[in-house]
Amino acid sequence: MPESSSRPLPLFYRKPQPLVPVIHDNVRLTEGDYAFAAGTNAVPVAIIEFAQAMRFYPIVFAEGGNFPVAVLGLSAGNRFVSDGRWSDRHYVPAYARRYPFVFVDAGEQGFALAIDVMSERVVQGGDTGTPLFEDGKPTPLTESALAFCREFHTAHLQTQAFVAALVEHDLLIEQQADAKLASGEPRRLAGFRVIDREKFGKLDDAVILDWHRKGWLALVLFHFASLDRFADLLGMEGVATAPAEPDAAAAPSAPEPAEADA
């Protein structure tokens, strides 16, 4: 997830800094929770997460780049985080599990591991938490974060290829619907895209075979199945009247990842 000064910061991150031993030799990471994710109603998910995420969240494609996101609520908040704790019964997307680490664009050197120094888990000095470096070398914590971010970057590139194919074949369509809360308050659910079932059913046999070999057909089916989870979110939101379109969802507030590995 490469960053640059000319690009907006990705969701959750406020001040990511590339990790350098001489600068961060006194930095430690304390235990934390998911309070940072409580205010968002959508989080990016890579295609390798579809099989798990579809069991709990609607997976749709966000405006501004069509990157897939897991919808976490129909309003501004995350219905799965309470008092900083992500529900034990639900899958936690890798995007949230990775924080406060991230990959940044280091120019000719490729990508570098960075950390959001504005995270409440990041502390300077003391004995609390786990150090990021010892004797100028990365600790097991930092090595583990590096490996995780490498895998995440690879998954992001794979997801981009899948999304590009959906766009190439004009399969993504906008969705919108109206709902009414139990209090009588109306709510417009919009601002996202889903795969058009009719267009998908008309793909050429050669495309279907190619997607089958790439494992993309399963991803489409996971996406379709995940849309049933909107009914769960409607119940959590206290919606009295269901949307006119069963495949519709709230406008996800999570932006398209502003980095190359989301």
ZINORRA-V636895 format. One record per residue. N is the residue number from 1. SS is DSSP state (~ for helix, > for strand, _ for the rest). NEAR is the number of other ideal C-beta (glycine too) atoms within 8 Angstrom. Layout:
N:SS:NEAR  N:SS:NEAR
This chain:
1:_:16  2:_:10  3:_:14  4:_:6  5:_:3  6:_:3  7:_:8  8:_:5  9:_:8  10:_:13  11:_:10  12:_:11  13:_:12  14:_:8  15:_:7  16:>:13  17:>:10  18:>:9  19:_:14  20:_:6  21:~:10  22:~:5  23:~:7  24:~:11  25:_:9  26:_:6  27:>:13  28:>:14  29:>:12  30:_:10  31:_:4  32:_:7  33:_:6  34:_:11  35:~:8  36:~:8  37:~:13  38:_:10  39:_:6  40:_:13  41:_:15  42:>:12  43:>:13  44:>:16  45:_:14  46:_:13  47:~:12  48:~:6  49:~:13  50:~:15  51:~:7  52:~:8  53:~:14  54:_:13  55:_:5  56:_:10  57:_:12  58:>:11  59:>:15  60:>:15  61:>:13  62:>:17  63:_:9  64:_:6  65:_:8  66:_:13  67:_:13  68:>:16  69:>:15  70:>:15  71:>:18  72:_:13  73:_:13  74:_:13  75:_:8  76:_:6  77:_:10  78:_:11  79:_:10  80:_:9  81:>:13  82:>:6  83:_:3  84:_:8  85:>:9  86:>:11  87:_:8  88:_:5  89:_:3  90:_:9  91:_:9  92:_:8  93:_:12  94:~:12  95:~:13  96:~:12  97:~:8  98:~:11  99:_:13  100:_:11  101:>:11  102:>:17  103:>:15  104:>:14  105:>:9  106:_:9  107:~:4  108:~:4  109:~:5  110:_:5  111:>:11  112:>:10  113:>:14  114:>:13  115:>:17  116:>:16  117:_:9  118:_:6  119:_:12  120:_:5  121:_:10  122:>:14  123:>:11  124:>:7  125:_:5  126:_:7  127:_:2  128:_:6  129:_:10  130:>:8  131:>:9  132:_:14  133:>:14  134:>:6  135:_:4  136:_:7  137:>:7  138:>:9  139:_:11  140:~:5  141:~:10  142:~:12  143:~:9  144:~:8  145:~:12  146:~:10  147:~:8  148:~:12  149:~:15  150:~:9  151:~:8  152:~:16  153:~:13  154:~:9  155:~:14  156:~:15  157:~:10  158:~:11  159:~:13  160:~:9  161:~:8  162:~:11  163:~:13  164:~:8  165:~:10  166:~:12  167:~:10  168:~:6  169:_:9  170:_:6  171:_:10  172:>:11  173:>:9  174:>:6  175:>:14  176:>:9  177:>:10  178:>:9  179:>:13  180:>:10  181:>:12  182:_:6  183:_:5  184:_:7  185:_:6  186:>:8  187:>:12  188:>:6  189:>:14  190:>:11  191:>:7  192:>:16  193:>:11  194:>:12  195:>:13  196:_:9  197:~:7  198:~:6  199:~:12  200:~:10  201:~:6  202:_:5  203:_:10  204:_:5  205:~:6  206:~:6  207:~:9  208:~:10  209:~:8  210:~:8  211:~:12  212:~:9  213:~:6  214:~:6  215:_:7  216:~:11  217:~:9  218:~:9  219:~:11  220:~:11  221:~:8  222:~:12  223:~:15  224:~:9  225:~:8  226:~:13  227:~:14  228:~:6  229:~:12  230:~:14  231:~:9  232:~:7  233:~:15  234:~:12  235:~:8  236:~:8  237:~:11  238:_:8  239:>:13  240:>:7  241:>:5  242:_:8  243:_:11  244:_:6  245:_:8  246:_:8  247:_:8  248:_:12  249:_:15  250:_:14  251:_:9  252:_:13  253:_:8  254:_:11  255:_:10  256:_:10  257:_:14  258:_:10  259:_:15  260:_:11  261:_:15  262:_:13
